[in-house]
Amino acid sequence: MSFDALKSDRIAFRDSLEEVEERLYQEGCTDGLPIVPPTEERVMRMIEFNTLDPKQVIAVIPPQNGPATVEKIAINAVMAGCKPEYLPILIAAVEAMTSEGFDLFGVQATTHPCGMLTLINGPIAKALDINSGSGAMGPGWKANATIGRAVRLILLNVGGAFPGRVDKATQGTPAKFTYCFAENEEASPWEPFHVERGFKPTDSTVTVLGLEGPHDINGQDGTKAFSLLRIMASSMMSAGSSNVRFTTGSDLVLCLGPEHATIIARDGLTKDDVKDYLFNTARISLDLFSEEHLIHRKKAPAQYGEFVEGKPIPIVLNKENILVIVAGGAGLHSCWMPSWGGPKHRAVTRLIRMPN
């Protein structure tokens, strides 16, 4: 079931499950890992559990503009090992990824190594055991692993973003296998991320954004808010980051570990204070950029923001481009995730609609 195969209604196999799996791999339908064969019974069980019309088109996935029907989303979910309960999350993620202005085409085809972050908020995270604590971005949780993997399979099979053909990532990233976790709302001293974005605490949402994998920020010796923020700012000051090189209003994510978040909030700082400090402090000296890059910036101030000779360059265009979330467990670590730096690549959050 390559992109072309997925356009047909059914494919009949008479082979063993192992041979089916190998055939799908050869057809370019998998991420290289073993899959669950998407039999009609398995796919229909998932669709019927959610009382959905299999032929309903949720969106069209670029670059090859494949129609993401409920059935095709379910096929990829089954292949990834998802439970039927996960399907509404995937539908909401597809809606978010194809929202106007998100530039999914760019994320799919760029040479930048970005994976598709799928961040879960709200009661659904606990109900479906989506990990938000220790090791939330690592292995060991079925929901995290399979939801993130299903998102990638949809991008491959419906959008056609096969590595080396459409997906032009120079080296790629492990984040392209799976990149899904929940915010640790219980451990956060602030309002949940989705509430900050206008949703109710009782809503369940999914947020998507094309990001690099997490970059660790080791703050084990920090005991005060501004000590930690100084470390975080210096960690984010990379002249090679696409957010800086293409300062066009793209979002990045600062994921605070609960212990770091507690220290920062204890000293009276809000999430907006964190954004304000990082925007004004995480600025990169011009001597760290190539002369060619600075010449390019001078010629396109509308694209890169105002260029002032001798003044350091901020890591993002506006402080609102710094998204602050809380996830993880014990330990004085945080991380940040730069985006691919496409024009105004902003995170999109959508409501997850559960079946009655």
C-alpha positions as a Markdown table, in Angstrom:
| # | Residue | x | y | z |
|---|---|---|---|---|
| 1 | Met | 0.0 | 0.0 | 0.0 |
| 2 | Ser | 2.2 | 2.8 | -1.3 |
| 3 | Phe | 0.7 | 6.2 | -2.0 |
| 4 | Asp | -0.7 | 4.9 | -5.2 |
| 5 | Ala | -1.9 | 1.7 | -3.6 |
| 6 | Leu | -3.7 | 3.5 | -0.9 |
| 7 | Lys | -5.9 | 5.2 | -3.5 |
| 8 | Ser | -7.5 | 1.9 | -4.3 |
| 9 | Asp | -10.3 | 0.5 | -2.2 |
| 10 | Arg | -8.9 | -2.9 | -1.4 |
| 11 | Ile | -5.8 | -5.1 | -1.9 |
| 12 | Ala | -6.1 | -8.8 | -1.6 |
| 13 | Phe | -3.2 | -10.9 | -0.2 |
| 14 | Arg | -2.9 | -14.7 | 0.0 |
| 15 | Asp | 0.4 | -14.7 | 1.7 |
| 16 | Ser | 1.5 | -15.3 | 5.3 |
| 17 | Leu | 1.5 | -12.3 | 7.7 |
| 18 | Glu | 5.3 | -12.2 | 7.4 |
| 19 | Glu | 5.1 | -12.0 | 3.6 |
| 20 | Val | 2.4 | -9.3 | 3.8 |
| 21 | Glu | 4.7 | -7.3 | 6.0 |
| 22 | Glu | 7.6 | -7.7 | 3.7 |
| 23 | Arg | 5.4 | -6.8 | 0.7 |
| 24 | Leu | 4.2 | -3.6 | 2.3 |
| 25 | Tyr | 7.8 | -2.7 | 3.2 |
| 26 | Gln | 8.9 | -3.3 | -0.4 |
| 27 | Glu | 6.0 | -1.1 | -1.6 |
| 28 | Gly | 7.3 | 1.8 | 0.6 |
| 29 | Cys | 4.3 | 1.7 | 3.0 |
| 30 | Thr | 6.1 | 1.3 | 6.3 |
| 31 | Asp | 8.7 | 3.2 | 8.4 |
| 32 | Gly | 11.1 | 0.2 | 8.2 |
| 33 | Leu | 9.8 | -1.3 | 11.5 |
| 34 | Pro | 7.5 | -4.3 | 11.7 |
| 35 | Ile | 3.8 | -3.4 | 11.3 |
| 36 | Val | 0.5 | -4.8 | 12.2 |
| 37 | Pro | -1.1 | -6.0 | 8.9 |
| 38 | Pro | -4.1 | -3.7 | 8.3 |
| 39 | Thr | -6.7 | -6.3 | 7.7 |
| 40 | Glu | -10.3 | -5.2 | 6.8 |
| 41 | Glu | -11.5 | -6.6 | 10.1 |
| 42 | Arg | -8.9 | -4.6 | 12.2 |
| 43 | Val | -9.5 | -1.4 | 10.3 |
| 44 | Met | -13.3 | -1.7 | 10.5 |
| 45 | Arg | -13.2 | -2.4 | 14.2 |
| 46 | Met | -11.3 | 0.8 | 14.7 |
| 47 | Ile | -13.7 | 2.8 | 12.5 |
| 48 | Glu | -16.9 | 1.3 | 14.0 |
| 49 | Phe | -15.7 | 1.9 | 17.6 |
| 50 | Asn | -15.6 | 5.6 | 16.7 |
| 51 | Thr | -18.9 | 5.5 | 14.8 |
| 52 | Leu | -17.4 | 7.3 | 11.8 |
| 53 | Asp | -18.0 | 7.2 | 8.0 |
| 54 | Pro | -14.9 | 5.5 | 6.5 |
| 55 | Lys | -15.2 | 7.5 | 3.3 |
| 56 | Gln | -15.3 | 10.9 | 5.1 |
| 57 | Val | -12.3 | 13.0 | 3.9 |
| 58 | Ile | -10.7 | 14.7 | 6.9 |
| 59 | Ala | -8.1 | 16.6 | 4.8 |
| 60 | Val | -5.7 | 16.4 | 1.9 |
| 61 | Ile | -2.1 | 15.7 | 2.8 |
| 62 | Pro | 0.7 | 17.4 | 0.8 |
| 63 | Pro | 2.9 | 17.2 | -1.1 |
| 64 | Gln | 1.2 | 14.6 | -3.2 |
| 65 | Asn | -2.3 | 15.7 | -2.0 |
| 66 | Gly | -3.6 | 12.3 | -0.9 |
| 67 | Pro | -7.1 | 12.4 | 0.6 |
| 68 | Ala | -6.9 | 11.5 | 4.2 |
| 69 | Thr | -10.2 | 9.6 | 4.6 |
| 70 | Val | -11.2 | 8.2 | 8.0 |
| 71 | Glu | -10.4 | 4.7 | 6.5 |
| 72 | Lys | -6.9 | 5.7 | 5.4 |
| 73 | Ile | -6.1 | 7.2 | 8.8 |
| 74 | Ala | -7.4 | 4.1 | 10.4 |
| 75 | Ile | -5.3 | 1.9 | 8.1 |
| 76 | Asn | -2.1 | 3.7 | 9.2 |
| 77 | Ala | -3.2 | 3.6 | 12.8 |
| 78 | Val | -3.6 | -0.2 | 12.7 |
| 79 | Met | -0.3 | -0.5 | 11.0 |
| 80 | Ala | 1.3 | 1.5 | 13.8 |
| 81 | Gly | -0.3 | -0.6 | 16.5 |
| 82 | Cys | -2.8 | 1.9 | 17.7 |
| 83 | Lys | -5.9 | 1.1 | 19.8 |
| 84 | Pro | -9.3 | 2.2 | 18.4 |
| 85 | Glu | -9.4 | 4.8 | 21.2 |
| 86 | Tyr | -6.5 | 6.6 | 19.6 |
| 87 | Leu | -8.2 | 7.4 | 16.3 |
| 88 | Pro | -9.9 | 10.7 | 17.4 |
| 89 | Ile | -6.4 | 12.0 | 18.3 |
| 90 | Leu | -5.1 | 11.2 | 14.9 |
| 91 | Ile | -8.0 | 12.8 | 13.2 |
| 92 | Ala | -7.5 | 16.0 | 15.2 |
| 93 | Ala | -3.8 | 15.9 | 14.4 |
| 94 | Val | -4.5 | 15.6 | 10.6 |
| 95 | Glu | -6.9 | 18.6 | 10.9 |
| 96 | Ala | -4.2 | 20.6 | 12.7 |
| 97 | Met | -1.4 | 19.7 | 10.3 |
| 98 | Thr | -3.5 | 20.8 | 7.3 |
| 99 | Ser | -4.7 | 24.0 | 8.8 |
| 100 | Glu | -4.2 | 27.1 | 6.7 |
| 101 | Gly | -0.8 | 28.6 | 7.3 |
| 102 | Phe | 0.9 | 25.6 | 8.8 |
| 103 | Asp | 2.9 | 24.8 | 5.7 |
| 104 | Leu | 2.9 | 21.0 | 5.9 |
| 105 | Phe | 4.3 | 20.9 | 2.4 |
| 106 | Gly | 7.5 | 22.6 | 3.7 |
| 107 | Val | 7.7 | 20.3 | 6.7 |
| 108 | Gln | 7.3 | 17.2 | 4.4 |
| 109 | Ala | 9.9 | 18.3 | 1.8 |
| 110 | Thr | 12.5 | 20.3 | 3.7 |
| 111 | Thr | 16.2 | 19.3 | 4.0 |
| 112 | His | 15.9 | 20.2 | 7.7 |
| 113 | Pro | 15.7 | 17.3 | 10.2 |
| 114 | Cys | 12.3 | 17.9 | 11.7 |
| 115 | Gly | 9.8 | 15.4 | 13.1 |
| 116 | Met | 6.1 | 16.1 | 13.7 |
| 117 | Leu | 5.5 | 16.8 | 17.4 |
| 118 | Thr | 2.1 | 15.6 | 18.6 |
| 119 | Leu | 1.5 | 17.1 | 22.0 |
| 120 | Ile | -1.6 | 16.0 | 24.0 |
| 121 | Asn | -3.4 | 18.0 | 26.6 |
| 122 | Gly | -6.5 | 17.5 | 28.7 |
| 123 | Pro | -8.3 | 14.6 | 30.4 |
| 124 | Ile | -7.7 | 12.2 | 27.4 |
| 125 | Ala | -4.0 | 12.0 | 28.3 |
| 126 | Lys | -4.7 | 10.2 | 31.6 |
| 127 | Ala | -7.7 | 8.3 | 30.2 |
| 128 | Leu | -5.5 | 6.7 | 27.5 |
| 129 | Asp | -2.3 | 6.5 | 29.6 |
| 130 | Ile | -0.3 | 8.9 | 27.4 |
| 131 | Asn | 3.0 | 9.4 | 29.2 |
| 132 | Ser | 3.7 | 12.9 | 30.4 |
| 133 | Gly | 6.2 | 12.1 | 33.2 |
| 134 | Ser | 9.6 | 10.3 | 33.4 |
| 135 | Gly | 10.8 | 9.3 | 29.9 |
| 136 | Ala | 7.7 | 10.9 | 28.2 |
| 137 | Met | 9.7 | 11.3 | 24.9 |
| 138 | Gly | 11.2 | 7.8 | 25.1 |
| 139 | Pro | 10.1 | 4.2 | 24.8 |
| 140 | Gly | 7.9 | 2.1 | 27.0 |
| 141 | Trp | 4.4 | 3.6 | 26.4 |
| 142 | Lys | 2.1 | 2.1 | 23.8 |
| 143 | Ala | 0.0 | 5.3 | 23.3 |
| 144 | Asn | 3.0 | 7.6 | 22.9 |
| 145 | Ala | 4.8 | 5.3 | 20.6 |
| 146 | Thr | 1.9 | 4.2 | 18.3 |
| 147 | Ile | 0.2 | 7.6 | 18.0 |
| 148 | Gly | 3.4 | 9.4 | 17.0 |
| 149 | Arg | 4.2 | 6.5 | 14.7 |
| 150 | Ala | 0.8 | 6.6 | 13.1 |
| 151 | Val | 1.2 | 10.4 | 12.4 |
| 152 | Arg | 4.4 | 9.6 | 10.6 |
| 153 | Leu | 2.9 | 6.7 | 8.5 |
| 154 | Ile | 0.0 | 9.1 | 7.5 |
| 155 | Leu | 2.6 | 11.6 | 6.3 |
| 156 | Leu | 4.4 | 8.9 | 4.4 |
| 157 | Asn | 1.5 | 6.9 | 2.9 |
| 158 | Val | -1.1 | 9.6 | 2.3 |
| 159 | Gly | 1.2 | 12.6 | 1.8 |
| 160 | Gly | 3.8 | 10.6 | -0.1 |
| 161 | Ala | 6.8 | 11.9 | 1.9 |
| 162 | Phe | 9.2 | 9.0 | 1.3 |
| 163 | Pro | 12.8 | 9.8 | 2.4 |
| 164 | Gly | 15.1 | 10.7 | -0.5 |
| 165 | Arg | 12.2 | 11.2 | -2.9 |
| 166 | Val | 9.9 | 13.9 | -1.4 |
| 167 | Asp | 11.3 | 14.1 | 2.1 |
| 168 | Lys | 14.7 | 15.7 | 1.4 |
| 169 | Ala | 16.0 | 15.8 | 5.0 |
| 170 | Thr | 19.8 | 15.7 | 4.7 |
| 171 | Gln | 20.3 | 13.3 | 7.6 |
| 172 | Gly | 16.8 | 12.9 | 9.0 |
| 173 | Thr | 16.1 | 12.4 | 12.7 |
| 174 | Pro | 14.8 | 9.6 | 15.0 |
| 175 | Ala | 12.0 | 12.0 | 15.8 |
| 176 | Lys | 10.6 | 11.0 | 12.4 |
| 177 | Phe | 9.7 | 7.6 | 13.8 |
| 178 | Thr | 7.5 | 8.8 | 16.6 |
| 179 | Tyr | 7.2 | 12.1 | 18.5 |
| 180 | Cys | 4.3 | 12.1 | 20.8 |
| 181 | Phe | 3.8 | 12.9 | 24.5 |
| 182 | Ala | 1.5 | 14.7 | 26.9 |
| 183 | Glu | 2.1 | 17.8 | 29.0 |
| 184 | Asn | 2.5 | 17.0 | 32.7 |
| 185 | Glu | -0.3 | 19.3 | 33.7 |
| 186 | Glu | -0.4 | 18.0 | 37.3 |
| 187 | Ala | 3.3 | 18.9 | 37.8 |
| 188 | Ser | 3.0 | 22.3 | 36.2 |
| 189 | Pro | 2.8 | 25.4 | 38.4 |
| 190 | Trp | 1.0 | 27.2 | 35.6 |
| 191 | Glu | -2.1 | 26.8 | 33.5 |
| 192 | Pro | -1.9 | 23.9 | 31.0 |
| 193 | Phe | -0.7 | 24.7 | 27.5 |
| 194 | His | -4.1 | 24.2 | 25.9 |
| 195 | Val | -5.8 | 26.6 | 28.4 |
| 196 | Glu | -3.2 | 29.2 | 27.6 |
| 197 | Arg | -4.3 | 28.8 | 24.0 |
| 198 | Gly | -7.9 | 29.4 | 24.7 |
| 199 | Phe | -9.3 | 26.0 | 25.5 |
| 200 | Lys | -11.1 | 24.9 | 28.6 |
| 201 | Pro | -9.3 | 22.7 | 31.2 |
| 202 | Thr | -11.8 | 19.9 | 30.5 |
| 203 | Asp | -11.1 | 20.0 | 26.7 |
| 204 | Ser | -8.7 | 17.5 | 25.2 |
| 205 | Thr | -6.5 | 18.8 | 22.5 |
| 206 | Val | -3.6 | 17.9 | 20.2 |
| 207 | Thr | -0.9 | 20.4 | 19.1 |
| 208 | Val | 1.3 | 19.8 | 16.1 |
| 209 | Leu | 4.6 | 21.5 | 15.1 |
| 210 | Gly | 7.5 | 20.5 | 12.9 |
| 211 | Leu | 10.5 | 20.3 | 15.4 |
| 212 | Glu | 13.9 | 18.9 | 15.8 |
| 213 | Gly | 14.4 | 16.3 | 18.5 |
| 214 | Pro | 14.9 | 17.5 | 22.1 |
| 215 | His | 18.1 | 19.2 | 23.0 |
| 216 | Asp | 18.9 | 18.6 | 26.7 |
| 217 | Ile | 19.5 | 21.6 | 29.1 |
| 218 | Asn | 21.3 | 20.4 | 32.2 |
| 219 | Gly | 20.5 | 22.7 | 35.1 |
| 220 | Gln | 21.4 | 20.5 | 38.0 |
| 221 | Asp | 23.2 | 23.3 | 39.9 |
| 222 | Gly | 20.5 | 25.9 | 39.4 |
| 223 | Thr | 18.5 | 26.8 | 42.5 |
| 224 | Lys | 17.1 | 30.2 | 41.5 |
| 225 | Ala | 14.9 | 31.1 | 38.6 |
| 226 | Phe | 17.3 | 33.5 | 36.8 |
| 227 | Ser | 20.2 | 31.1 | 37.3 |
| 228 | Leu | 18.2 | 28.5 | 35.4 |
| 229 | Leu | 17.0 | 30.9 | 32.7 |
| 230 | Arg | 20.5 | 32.1 | 32.1 |
| 231 | Ile | 21.5 | 28.5 | 31.4 |
| 232 | Met | 18.5 | 27.9 | 29.2 |
| 233 | Ala | 19.2 | 31.1 | 27.2 |
| 234 | Ser | 22.8 | 30.1 | 26.5 |
| 235 | Ser | 21.7 | 26.6 | 25.5 |
| 236 | Met | 19.3 | 28.1 | 22.9 |
| 237 | Met | 21.9 | 30.6 | 21.4 |
| 238 | Ser | 23.0 | 28.6 | 18.4 |
| 239 | Ala | 23.9 | 30.4 | 15.2 |
| 240 | Gly | 23.2 | 27.1 | 13.4 |
| 241 | Ser | 19.6 | 26.9 | 14.5 |
| 242 | Ser | 17.0 | 27.3 | 11.7 |
| 243 | Asn | 14.9 | 29.5 | 14.0 |
| 244 | Val | 17.8 | 32.0 | 14.1 |
| 245 | Arg | 19.0 | 31.6 | 10.5 |
| 246 | Phe | 15.4 | 32.1 | 9.2 |
| 247 | Thr | 14.0 | 34.5 | 11.8 |
| 248 | Thr | 10.6 | 34.5 | 10.2 |
| 249 | Gly | 8.2 | 34.1 | 13.1 |
| 250 | Ser | 8.5 | 30.3 | 13.5 |
| 251 | Asp | 7.7 | 28.8 | 16.9 |
| 252 | Leu | 10.1 | 26.8 | 19.0 |
| 253 | Val | 9.4 | 24.8 | 22.2 |
| 254 | Leu | 11.0 | 25.1 | 25.6 |
| 255 | Cys | 10.0 | 22.0 | 27.6 |
| 256 | Leu | 10.6 | 22.5 | 31.3 |
| 257 | Gly | 11.2 | 19.6 | 33.6 |
| 258 | Pro | 8.8 | 19.8 | 36.6 |
| 259 | Glu | 11.6 | 20.6 | 39.1 |
| 260 | His | 12.9 | 23.5 | 36.9 |
| 261 | Ala | 9.3 | 24.8 | 36.5 |
| 262 | Thr | 8.7 | 24.7 | 40.2 |
| 263 | Ile | 11.9 | 26.7 | 41.0 |
| 264 | Ile | 11.0 | 29.3 | 38.3 |
| 265 | Ala | 7.4 | 29.7 | 39.5 |
| 266 | Arg | 8.5 | 29.7 | 43.2 |
| 267 | Asp | 10.5 | 32.8 | 42.5 |
| 268 | Gly | 7.4 | 34.5 | 41.2 |
| 269 | Leu | 7.8 | 34.2 | 37.4 |
| 270 | Thr | 5.0 | 33.4 | 35.0 |
| 271 | Lys | 5.3 | 31.7 | 31.6 |
| 272 | Asp | 5.2 | 35.1 | 30.0 |
| 273 | Asp | 8.1 | 36.2 | 32.2 |
| 274 | Val | 10.1 | 33.2 | 30.9 |
| 275 | Lys | 9.3 | 34.1 | 27.3 |
| 276 | Asp | 10.2 | 37.7 | 27.9 |
| 277 | Tyr | 13.6 | 36.9 | 29.5 |
| 278 | Leu | 14.6 | 34.4 | 26.8 |
| 279 | Phe | 13.6 | 36.7 | 24.0 |
| 280 | Asn | 15.7 | 39.5 | 25.4 |
| 281 | Thr | 18.6 | 37.4 | 26.6 |
| 282 | Ala | 19.0 | 34.6 | 24.1 |
| 283 | Arg | 20.6 | 36.8 | 21.4 |
| 284 | Ile | 23.5 | 35.8 | 19.2 |
| 285 | Ser | 26.5 | 38.0 | 18.5 |
| 286 | Leu | 27.0 | 38.9 | 14.8 |
| 287 | Asp | 30.5 | 37.6 | 14.7 |
| 288 | Leu | 29.1 | 34.0 | 15.1 |
| 289 | Phe | 27.4 | 34.3 | 11.7 |
| 290 | Ser | 29.0 | 34.0 | 8.3 |
| 291 | Glu | 29.5 | 37.3 | 6.3 |
| 292 | Glu | 27.3 | 35.9 | 3.5 |
| 293 | His | 24.5 | 35.3 | 5.9 |
| 294 | Leu | 24.6 | 38.8 | 7.3 |
| 295 | Ile | 24.6 | 40.3 | 3.8 |
| 296 | His | 21.5 | 38.2 | 3.0 |
| 297 | Arg | 19.7 | 39.4 | 6.2 |
| 298 | Lys | 20.4 | 43.0 | 5.3 |
| 299 | Lys | 18.8 | 42.6 | 1.9 |
| 300 | Ala | 15.6 | 41.1 | 3.4 |
| 301 | Pro | 14.6 | 42.9 | 6.6 |
| 302 | Ala | 10.9 | 42.2 | 6.0 |
| 303 | Gln | 11.7 | 38.4 | 6.1 |
| 304 | Tyr | 14.2 | 38.3 | 8.9 |
| 305 | Gly | 13.2 | 41.3 | 11.0 |
| 306 | Glu | 15.0 | 44.5 | 11.4 |
| 307 | Phe | 18.8 | 44.2 | 11.1 |
| 308 | Val | 20.7 | 46.6 | 13.3 |
| 309 | Glu | 24.5 | 46.8 | 12.7 |
| 310 | Gly | 26.4 | 45.7 | 15.8 |
| 311 | Lys | 23.3 | 44.4 | 17.7 |
| 312 | Pro | 22.9 | 40.7 | 18.4 |
| 313 | Ile | 20.1 | 38.7 | 16.7 |
| 314 | Pro | 17.2 | 37.2 | 18.7 |
| 315 | Ile | 16.6 | 33.5 | 18.4 |
| 316 | Val | 13.0 | 34.2 | 17.3 |
| 317 | Leu | 11.1 | 37.1 | 15.8 |
| 318 | Asn | 8.8 | 37.6 | 18.7 |
| 319 | Lys | 8.6 | 36.3 | 22.3 |
| 320 | Glu | 5.3 | 34.7 | 21.4 |
| 321 | Asn | 7.3 | 32.3 | 19.2 |
| 322 | Ile | 8.7 | 30.7 | 22.4 |
| 323 | Leu | 6.2 | 28.0 | 23.5 |
| 324 | Val | 6.6 | 26.9 | 27.1 |
| 325 | Ile | 5.3 | 23.5 | 28.3 |
| 326 | Val | 6.1 | 21.2 | 31.2 |
| 327 | Ala | 6.8 | 17.5 | 30.8 |
| 328 | Gly | 9.0 | 14.8 | 32.4 |
| 329 | Gly | 9.6 | 13.5 | 35.9 |
| 330 | Ala | 12.3 | 13.8 | 38.6 |
| 331 | Gly | 15.6 | 15.4 | 37.7 |
| 332 | Leu | 16.9 | 18.9 | 37.1 |
| 333 | His | 16.8 | 18.7 | 33.3 |
| 334 | Ser | 14.8 | 20.6 | 30.7 |
| 335 | Cys | 15.0 | 20.6 | 26.9 |
| 336 | Trp | 14.3 | 22.8 | 23.9 |
| 337 | Met | 13.2 | 21.9 | 20.4 |
| 338 | Pro | 13.9 | 24.3 | 17.5 |
| 339 | Ser | 11.5 | 24.3 | 14.6 |
| 340 | Trp | 12.5 | 23.9 | 10.9 |
| 341 | Gly | 12.3 | 27.7 | 10.5 |
| 342 | Gly | 9.8 | 27.8 | 7.7 |
| 343 | Pro | 8.0 | 31.1 | 7.1 |
| 344 | Lys | 5.8 | 31.7 | 10.1 |
| 345 | His | 5.6 | 28.0 | 11.0 |
| 346 | Arg | 3.3 | 28.3 | 14.0 |
| 347 | Ala | 2.0 | 25.5 | 16.3 |
| 348 | Val | -1.7 | 24.6 | 15.7 |
| 349 | Thr | -3.9 | 23.2 | 18.4 |
| 350 | Arg | -7.2 | 21.3 | 17.7 |
| 351 | Leu | -9.9 | 19.9 | 19.9 |
| 352 | Ile | -10.1 | 16.1 | 20.1 |
| 353 | Arg | -13.7 | 15.0 | 19.5 |
| 354 | Met | -14.4 | 11.7 | 21.2 |
| 355 | Pro | -17.2 | 9.3 | 20.2 |
| 356 | Asn | -20.3 | 9.3 | 22.5 |
